[in-house]
Amino acid sequence: MKTISISLSDFEYNQLGIDSDKLSFTEFVDLVNKEVSKQMLNKSVQLSEKYKLSTLTMDEINEEVKAVRNAKDNH
């Protein structure tokens, strides 16, 4: 088995929620993936609020989906 060293700032270390000085590669990748997913989810929420999508009801969402499908079928 090989060992590598990765330098992280204190902010990055805390942001990833690392609680040990030794991690397997799989553990590190999982932590990074979780953080990236969390950031993307936050960005999605921000965009939905910006474009007023966060206030749509399920009926309104269904109508939008139907409209897009109908427009696609007509082209």
TORGUVEX-14713 format. One record per residue: residue number from 1; z, x, y of N, C-alpha, C in turn. Coordinates in Angstrom, 2 decimals, m for minus. Example, Ala and Ser with C-alpha at 12.3 -4.5 7.8 and 13.67 -1.06 7.14 Angstrom:
! TORGUVEX-14713
num	nup	neast	nnorth	caup	caeast	canorth	cup	ceast	cnorth
1	7.80	13.19	m5.69	7.80	12.30	m4.50	7.80	13.20	m3.30
2	7.08	12.85	m2.25	7.14	13.67	m1.06	7.87	12.90	0.03
! end
This chain:
! TORGUVEX-14713
num	nup	neast	nnorth	caup	caeast	canorth	cup	ceast	cnorth
1	0.00	0.84	m1.18	0.00	0.00	0.00	0.00	0.89	1.23
2	m0.76	0.47	2.24	m0.84	1.19	3.50	0.02	0.50	4.53
3	0.51	1.26	5.49	1.31	0.72	6.59	0.64	1.09	7.89
4	0.54	0.11	8.79	0.01	0.38	10.12	1.07	0.01	11.15
5	0.89	0.51	12.34	1.81	0.22	13.43	1.05	m0.53	14.51
6	1.63	m1.62	14.99	1.03	m2.41	16.06	2.04	m2.50	17.19
7	1.59	m2.21	18.40	2.48	m2.29	19.56	2.32	m3.64	20.24
8	3.45	m4.31	20.50	3.47	m5.58	21.20	4.40	m5.46	22.40
9	4.04	m6.14	23.47	4.96	m6.19	24.60	6.15	m7.06	24.21
10	7.23	m6.97	24.97	8.39	m7.83	24.70	7.99	m9.30	24.79
11	7.13	m9.62	25.76	6.67	m11.00	25.92	5.93	m11.48	24.67
12	4.99	m10.67	24.18	4.22	m11.03	22.99	5.14	m11.16	21.77
13	6.07	m10.25	21.65	7.02	m10.26	20.54	7.81	m11.57	20.54
14	8.31	m11.94	21.71	9.07	m13.18	21.83	8.19	m14.41	21.69
15	6.99	m14.35	22.25	6.07	m15.48	22.19	5.70	m15.82	20.75
16	5.55	m14.81	19.93	5.20	m15.02	18.52	6.42	m15.43	17.69
17	7.60	m15.31	18.25	8.81	m15.69	17.51	9.14	m14.73	16.39
18	8.79	m13.48	16.58	9.05	m12.48	15.55	10.55	m12.20	15.50
19	11.09	m12.23	14.29	12.53	m11.98	14.15	12.84	m10.80	13.23
20	11.83	m10.01	12.95	12.02	m8.85	12.08	11.11	m7.73	12.53
21	11.53	m6.51	12.34	10.70	m5.36	12.68	9.68	m5.04	11.59
22	9.80	m5.71	10.45	8.86	m5.47	9.36	8.30	m6.81	8.90
23	6.98	m6.90	8.95	6.27	m8.10	8.51	5.11	m7.69	7.61
24	4.79	m8.57	6.68	3.57	m8.33	5.92	2.40	m8.73	6.81
25	1.22	m8.28	6.46	0.03	m8.64	7.22	m0.15	m10.16	7.24
26	0.07	m10.80	6.10	m0.08	m12.25	6.00	0.90	m12.96	6.93
27	2.14	m12.50	6.98	3.13	m13.09	7.88	2.70	m12.94	9.33
28	2.21	m11.77	9.69	1.77	m11.52	11.07	0.58	m12.42	11.42
29	m0.39	m12.51	10.53	m1.56	m13.36	10.77	m1.13	m14.82	10.92
30	m0.20	m15.27	10.09	0.30	m16.65	10.20	0.95	m16.90	11.55
31	1.75	m15.95	12.03	2.39	m16.11	13.33	1.36	m16.16	14.45
32	0.36	m15.30	14.39	m0.68	m15.28	15.41	m1.49	m16.58	15.36
33	m1.84	m17.03	14.16	m2.60	m18.28	14.02	m1.82	m19.47	14.58
34	m0.53	m19.52	14.31	0.30	m20.62	14.83	0.32	m20.60	16.35
35	0.42	m19.42	16.93	0.47	m19.31	18.39	m0.88	m19.72	19.00
36	m1.97	m19.27	18.41	m3.30	m19.64	18.91	m3.50	m21.15	18.79
37	m3.10	m21.73	17.68	m3.22	m23.18	17.49	m2.40	m23.93	18.53
38	m1.20	m23.45	18.80	m0.34	m24.09	19.80	m0.98	m24.02	21.18
39	m1.56	m22.87	21.53	m2.21	m22.73	22.82	m3.44	m23.64	22.93
40	m4.22	m23.76	21.86	m5.39	m24.63	21.88	m4.99	m26.10	21.98
41	m3.92	m26.48	21.31	m3.43	m27.85	21.40	m2.97	m28.16	22.82
42	m2.24	m27.23	23.43	m1.81	m27.42	24.82	m3.01	m27.55	25.76
43	m4.04	m26.76	25.54	m5.25	m26.84	26.35	m5.94	m28.19	26.17
44	m5.96	m28.68	24.93	m6.56	m29.99	24.66	m5.80	m31.09	25.38
45	m4.49	m31.01	25.37	m3.67	m32.02	26.06	m3.94	m31.96	27.56
46	m4.01	m30.76	28.12	m4.28	m30.62	29.54	m5.64	m31.23	29.91
47	m6.65	m30.96	29.09	m7.97	m31.50	29.36	m7.99	m33.03	29.22
48	m7.29	m33.53	28.22	m7.26	m34.99	28.05	m6.59	m35.67	29.24
49	m5.59	m35.03	29.79	m4.93	m35.58	30.98	m5.83	m35.45	32.21
50	m6.51	m34.32	32.33	m7.39	m34.09	33.47	m8.51	m35.12	33.53
51	m9.08	m35.43	32.37	m10.21	m36.36	32.32	m9.79	m37.78	31.96
52	m8.48	m38.05	32.06	m7.92	m39.40	31.84	m8.16	m39.93	30.44
53	m8.35	m39.05	29.48	m8.54	m39.48	28.10	m7.21	m39.81	27.41
54	m6.15	m39.25	27.94	m4.83	m39.43	27.31	m4.32	m40.86	27.46
55	m4.93	m41.64	28.34	m4.47	m43.01	28.57	m5.29	m44.05	27.81
56	m6.32	m43.61	27.09	m7.16	m44.54	26.35	m6.40	m45.15	25.17
57	m6.65	m46.44	24.94	m6.08	m47.09	23.76	m6.99	m46.82	22.57
58	m6.51	m47.13	21.37	m7.35	m46.94	20.18	m8.59	m47.82	20.25
59	m8.46	m49.03	20.78	m9.64	m49.91	20.93	m10.67	m49.29	21.86
60	m10.21	m48.69	22.96	m11.13	m48.05	23.90	m11.80	m46.83	23.27
61	m11.04	m46.08	22.49	m11.60	m44.92	21.79	m12.66	m45.38	20.80
62	m12.35	m46.43	20.04	m13.31	m46.96	19.07	m14.59	m47.43	19.75
63	m14.47	m48.07	20.90	m15.64	m48.52	21.64	m16.48	m47.34	22.11
64	m15.83	m46.28	22.57	m16.56	m45.06	22.99	m17.32	m44.46	21.82
65	m16.66	m44.39	20.67	m17.30	m43.83	19.47	m18.51	m44.67	19.08
66	m18.34	m46.00	19.07	m19.45	m46.89	18.74	m20.62	m46.70	19.72
67	m20.32	m46.58	21.00	m21.36	m46.40	22.01	m22.14	m45.11	21.77
68	m21.45	m44.05	21.43	m22.12	m42.77	21.17	m22.98	m42.88	19.92
69	m22.46	m43.53	18.88	m23.24	m43.68	17.65	m24.47	m44.55	17.90
70	m24.32	m45.61	18.67	m25.46	m46.46	18.96	m26.52	m45.72	19.77
71	m26.08	m44.93	20.74	m27.02	m44.16	21.55	m27.76	m43.14	20.70
72	m27.03	m42.55	19.75	m27.66	m41.56	18.84	m28.70	m42.23	17.97
73	m28.39	m43.42	17.47	m29.33	m44.14	16.59	m30.58	m44.60	17.33
74	m30.46	m44.81	18.63	m31.59	m45.29	19.43	m32.51	m44.18	19.90
75	m32.19	m42.95	19.60	m33.07	m41.83	20.03	m33.82	m41.24	18.90
! end
